[in-house]
Amino acid sequence: MGTFFHPITLIAASGASETLDALVDTGSSFSTVPRPVLERLGAEGLARIRLRLATGESVEREICEIRAELNGDVARTIICVFGDDGAPALIGAHTLEGFMLGVDPDQKRLVPLEGWWATYATEA
């Protein structure tokens, strides 16, 4: 699949926001934003998790929760990895699923998806 960039707006609890041009990366579990950007927005570490890199190497990284907007949709809370300073921002699979968005690789754009829902009838 080809790669492309798409804007994502991160929103601090204070209401301050920052829009980044982020690489859409469906192979990444979580979105990643350079640490200095997250710290400017007041994001605090939530936990440290293990992540596997494409090289096969396993690394430990800190994550946070932060509000984000994509495609003008209502802001949602996403899980975000504190990335290295200077590294590109990434939009990962968890964020795409949270916004019900898929990838159109031919047009290099995000597209709305229909979700799945299992409902079970109950007897009165």
FIGU-46492 format. One line per 4 residues: number of its first residue (from 1); their letters; for each residue x, y, z of N, C-alpha, C. Coordinates in Angstrom, 1 decimal, always signed. Example, Ala and Ser with C-alpha at 12.3 -4.5 7.8 and 13.67 -1.06 7.14 Angstrom:
2
1) AS) +13.2:-5.7:+7.8:+12.3:-4.5:+7.8:+13.2:-3.3:+7.8 | +12.8:-2.2:+7.1:+13.7:-1.1:+7.1:+12.9:+0.0:+7.9
***
This chain:
124
1) MGTF) +0.9:-1.2:+0.0:+0.0:+0.0:+0.0:+0.9:+1.2:+0.0 | +0.5:+2.2:-0.8:+1.3:+3.5:-0.8:+1.1:+4.2:+0.5 | +2.0:+5.1:+0.8:+1.9:+5.9:+2.0:+1.4:+7.4:+1.6 | +0.8:+8.0:+2.6:+0.5:+9.4:+2.4:+0.3:+10.1:+3.7
5) FHPI) +0.3:+11.4:+3.7:+0.1:+12.2:+4.9:-1.3:+12.8:+5.0 | -1.7:+13.0:+6.2:-3.1:+13.5:+6.5:-3.0:+14.4:+7.7 | -3.7:+15.5:+7.8:-3.7:+16.3:+9.0:-4.4:+15.7:+10.2 | -3.9:+15.9:+11.3:-4.5:+15.5:+12.6:-4.4:+16.6:+13.6
9) TLIA) -5.4:+17.0:+14.3:-5.4:+18.1:+15.2:-5.4:+17.4:+16.6 | -4.4:+17.8:+17.5:-4.4:+17.3:+18.8:-4.8:+18.4:+19.7 | -5.6:+18.1:+20.7:-6.3:+19.1:+21.6:-5.9:+18.9:+23.0 | -5.3:+19.9:+23.7:-5.0:+19.8:+25.1:-6.2:+20.0:+26.0
13) ASGA) -6.1:+19.6:+27.2:-7.2:+19.8:+28.2:-7.5:+21.3:+28.3 | -6.5:+22.2:+28.1:-6.7:+23.6:+28.2:-7.4:+24.2:+27.0 | -7.6:+23.4:+26.0:-8.2:+23.9:+24.8:-7.2:+24.3:+23.7 | -5.9:+24.4:+24.1:-4.9:+24.7:+23.1:-4.8:+23.5:+22.1
17) SETL) -4.5:+23.8:+20.8:-4.4:+22.7:+19.9:-3.2:+22.9:+18.9 | -2.9:+21.8:+18.3:-1.8:+21.8:+17.3:-2.2:+20.8:+16.2 | -2.1:+21.3:+15.0:-2.3:+20.4:+13.8:-1.0:+20.0:+13.2 | -0.9:+18.7:+12.9:+0.3:+18.1:+12.4:-0.1:+17.4:+11.1
21) DALV) +0.9:+17.4:+10.1:+0.7:+16.5:+8.9:+1.3:+15.2:+9.3 | +0.5:+14.2:+9.4:+1.0:+12.9:+9.9:+0.9:+11.8:+8.8 | +1.9:+10.9:+8.9:+1.9:+9.8:+8.0:+0.8:+8.8:+8.4 | +0.0:+8.4:+7.5:-1.0:+7.3:+7.8:-0.3:+6.0:+7.7
25) DTGS) -0.4:+5.3:+8.8:+0.4:+4.0:+8.9:-0.5:+2.9:+9.6 | -1.2:+2.2:+8.7:-2.1:+1.1:+9.2:-1.4:+0.0:+9.8 | -0.1:-0.1:+9.6:+0.7:-1.2:+10.2:+1.2:-0.8:+11.7 | +0.9:+0.4:+12.1:+1.2:+0.8:+13.5:+0.0:+0.7:+14.3
29) SFST) +0.1:+0.1:+15.5:-1.1:-0.1:+16.4:-1.6:+1.3:+16.8 | -0.7:+2.2:+17.2:-1.1:+3.4:+17.8:-0.5:+4.6:+17.0 | -1.1:+5.8:+17.2:-0.6:+7.0:+16.6:+0.7:+7.4:+17.4 | +1.6:+8.1:+16.8:+2.8:+8.5:+17.4:+3.0:+10.0:+17.1
33) VPRP) +3.4:+10.7:+18.1:+3.7:+12.2:+18.0:+5.0:+12.5:+18.7 | +5.8:+13.3:+18.1:+7.0:+13.7:+18.8:+6.8:+14.2:+20.2 | +7.6:+13.7:+21.2:+7.4:+14.1:+22.6:+7.3:+15.6:+22.8 | +8.1:+16.4:+22.2:+8.0:+17.9:+22.5:+6.6:+18.4:+22.2
37) VLER) +6.0:+17.9:+21.1:+4.6:+18.4:+20.8:+3.6:+17.9:+21.9 | +3.7:+16.7:+22.3:+2.8:+16.2:+23.3:+3.0:+16.9:+24.7 | +4.3:+17.2:+25.0:+4.6:+17.9:+26.2:+4.1:+19.3:+26.2 | +4.2:+20.0:+25.0:+3.6:+21.4:+24.9:+2.1:+21.4:+25.1
41) LGAE) +1.5:+20.3:+24.8:+0.0:+20.2:+24.9:-0.4:+19.7:+26.3 | +0.6:+19.4:+27.2:+0.4:+19.0:+28.5:+0.0:+17.5:+28.7 | +0.3:+16.7:+27.7:+0.0:+15.3:+27.8:+1.0:+14.7:+28.8 | +0.4:+13.8:+29.6:+1.2:+13.1:+30.6:+1.2:+11.6:+30.4
45) GLAR) +2.3:+11.0:+30.7:+2.5:+9.6:+30.5:+1.5:+8.8:+31.2 | +0.9:+7.8:+30.6:-0.1:+6.9:+31.2:+0.5:+5.6:+31.6 | +1.4:+5.0:+30.7:+2.0:+3.7:+30.9:+3.1:+3.6:+30.0 | +3.9:+2.5:+30.2:+5.0:+2.1:+29.3:+4.5:+0.8:+28.7
49) IRLR) +4.6:+0.7:+27.3:+4.2:-0.6:+26.7:+5.3:-1.1:+25.8 | +5.3:-2.3:+25.4:+6.2:-2.9:+24.5:+5.6:-2.9:+23.1 | +6.5:-2.5:+22.2:+6.0:-2.5:+20.8:+7.1:-3.2:+19.9 | +6.6:-3.8:+18.9:+7.5:-4.5:+18.0:+7.7:-3.6:+16.7
53) LATG) +8.9:-3.4:+16.4:+9.3:-2.6:+15.2:+9.3:-3.5:+13.9 | +9.2:-2.9:+12.8:+9.2:-3.6:+11.5:+10.5:-4.5:+11.4 | +11.6:-4.1:+12.0:+12.8:-4.8:+12.0:+12.8:-6.1:+12.8 | +11.7:-6.2:+13.6:+11.6:-7.4:+14.5:+12.1:-7.0:+16.0
57) ESVE) +12.7:-5.9:+16.1:+13.2:-5.5:+17.4:+12.0:-5.1:+18.3 | +12.1:-5.4:+19.6:+11.1:-5.0:+20.5:+11.6:-3.8:+21.4 | +10.7:-2.8:+21.5:+11.1:-1.6:+22.3:+10.0:-1.2:+23.3 | +10.4:-0.5:+24.3:+9.5:+0.0:+25.3:+9.3:+1.5:+25.1
61) REIC) +8.0:+1.9:+25.0:+7.7:+3.3:+24.8:+6.6:+3.8:+25.8 | +6.6:+5.1:+26.1:+5.6:+5.7:+26.9:+4.4:+6.1:+26.1 | +3.2:+5.9:+26.6:+1.9:+6.3:+25.9:+1.2:+7.3:+26.7 | +0.3:+8.0:+26.1:-0.6:+8.9:+26.8:-2.0:+8.9:+26.1
65) EIRA) -3.0:+9.5:+26.7:-4.3:+9.7:+26.0:-4.4:+11.2:+25.7 | -4.9:+11.5:+24.5:-5.1:+12.9:+24.2:-6.2:+13.0:+23.2 | -6.9:+14.1:+23.2:-8.0:+14.3:+22.3:-7.5:+14.7:+20.9 | -8.2:+14.2:+19.9:-7.8:+14.5:+18.5:-9.0:+14.7:+17.6
69) ELNG) -8.8:+15.4:+16.5:-9.8:+15.6:+15.5:-9.2:+15.1:+14.2 | -10.0:+14.4:+13.4:-9.7:+14.0:+12.0:-10.9:+14.3:+11.1 | -10.6:+14.8:+10.0:-11.6:+15.1:+9.0:-12.8:+15.9:+9.5 | -12.6:+16.7:+10.4:-13.6:+17.6:+11.0:-14.6:+16.9:+11.9
73) DVAR) -14.4:+15.6:+12.2:-15.3:+14.9:+13.1:-15.1:+15.4:+14.5 | -16.1:+15.1:+15.3:-16.1:+15.4:+16.7:-14.8:+14.8:+17.3 | -14.1:+15.6:+18.2:-12.9:+15.1:+18.8:-13.1:+13.8:+19.7 | -12.1:+13.0:+19.6:-12.2:+11.7:+20.4:-10.8:+11.6:+21.1
77) TIIC) -10.9:+10.7:+22.1:-9.6:+10.4:+22.9:-8.9:+9.3:+22.1 | -7.6:+9.5:+21.9:-6.8:+8.5:+21.3:-5.6:+8.1:+22.2 | -5.1:+6.9:+22.0:-3.9:+6.5:+22.6:-2.7:+6.9:+21.7 | -1.7:+7.5:+22.3:-0.6:+8.1:+21.5:+0.7:+7.7:+22.1
81) VFGD) +1.6:+7.3:+21.3:+3.0:+7.0:+21.7:+3.8:+8.3:+21.7 | +4.6:+8.5:+22.7:+5.6:+9.6:+22.7:+6.7:+9.2:+21.8 | +6.8:+9.9:+20.7:+7.8:+9.6:+19.7:+9.1:+10.4:+19.9 | +10.1:+10.1:+19.1:+11.3:+10.8:+19.2:+11.2:+12.2:+18.6
85) DGAP) +12.0:+13.1:+19.1:+12.0:+14.5:+18.6:+12.5:+14.5:+17.2 | +11.8:+15.1:+16.3:+12.1:+15.2:+14.9:+11.6:+14.0:+14.0 | +11.0:+13.0:+14.7:+10.4:+11.9:+13.9:+9.0:+12.4:+13.4 | +8.6:+11.8:+12.3:+7.3:+12.2:+11.8:+6.1:+11.7:+12.7
89) ALIG) +5.1:+12.5:+12.7:+3.9:+12.0:+13.4:+3.2:+10.9:+12.6 | +2.6:+9.9:+13.2:+1.9:+8.8:+12.6:+0.5:+8.7:+13.0 | -0.4:+8.4:+12.1:-1.8:+8.1:+12.5:-1.9:+6.5:+12.4 | -2.1:+5.9:+13.5:-2.1:+4.4:+13.5:-3.5:+3.8:+13.5
93) AHTL) -3.6:+2.5:+13.5:-4.8:+1.8:+13.3:-5.8:+2.1:+14.4 | -5.4:+2.2:+15.7:-6.3:+2.4:+16.8:-7.1:+3.8:+16.6 | -6.3:+4.8:+16.1:-7.0:+6.1:+15.9:-7.9:+6.0:+14.7 | -7.5:+5.3:+13.6:-8.4:+5.2:+12.4:-9.7:+4.4:+12.8
97) EGFM) -9.6:+3.4:+13.6:-10.8:+2.6:+14.0:-11.6:+3.5:+14.9 | -11.0:+4.2:+15.8:-11.8:+5.1:+16.7:-12.6:+6.1:+16.0 | -12.1:+6.6:+14.8:-12.8:+7.6:+14.0:-13.7:+6.9:+12.9 | -13.7:+5.6:+12.9:-14.4:+4.8:+11.8:-13.9:+5.2:+10.4
101) LGVD) -12.6:+5.3:+10.3:-12.0:+5.6:+9.0:-11.2:+4.5:+8.4 | -11.3:+4.4:+7.1:-10.4:+3.4:+6.4:-9.5:+4.2:+5.5 | -8.7:+3.4:+4.8:-7.7:+4.1:+3.9:-8.0:+3.7:+2.4 | -8.1:+4.7:+1.6:-8.2:+4.6:+0.1:-6.8:+4.8:-0.4
105) PDQK) -6.0:+3.7:-0.7:-4.7:+3.9:-1.1:-4.5:+4.5:-2.5 | -5.5:+4.3:-3.4:-5.4:+4.8:-4.7:-5.6:+6.4:-4.7 | -6.6:+6.8:-4.0:-6.8:+8.3:-3.9:-6.0:+9.0:-2.8 | -5.3:+8.1:-2.0:-4.5:+8.6:-0.8:-5.3:+9.5:+0.1
109) RLVP) -6.4:+8.9:+0.6:-7.3:+9.7:+1.5:-7.9:+8.7:+2.5 | -8.5:+9.3:+3.6:-9.2:+8.6:+4.5:-10.7:+8.6:+4.2 | -11.3:+7.4:+4.3:-12.7:+7.3:+3.9:-13.6:+6.8:+5.1 | -14.8:+7.2:+5.2:-15.7:+6.7:+6.3:-16.0:+5.2:+6.1
113) LEGW) -16.0:+4.5:+7.2:-16.4:+3.1:+7.2:-17.7:+2.8:+8.0 | -18.2:+1.7:+7.7:-19.4:+1.2:+8.5:-18.9:+0.2:+9.5 | -19.2:+0.3:+10.7:-18.8:-0.6:+11.8:-19.6:-1.9:+11.9 | -19.1:-2.8:+12.6:-19.8:-4.0:+12.9:-20.3:-4.0:+14.4
117) WATY) -21.5:-4.5:+14.6:-22.1:-4.5:+15.9:-22.9:-5.8:+16.1 | -22.6:-6.5:+17.2:-23.3:-7.7:+17.5:-24.4:-7.3:+18.6 | -25.6:-7.6:+18.3:-26.7:-7.3:+19.3:-27.4:-8.6:+19.5 | -27.8:-8.8:+20.7:-28.5:-10.1:+21.1:-29.9:-9.8:+21.6
121) ATEA) -30.9:-10.5:+21.0:-32.2:-10.3:+21.5:-32.4:-10.9:+22.9 | -33.2:-10.2:+23.7:-33.5:-10.8:+25.0:-35.0:-11.0:+25.1 | -35.3:-12.0:+25.8:-36.7:-12.3:+26.0:-37.2:-11.6:+27.3 | -38.5:-11.1:+27.1:-39.1:-10.4:+28.2:-39.6:-11.3:+29.3
***
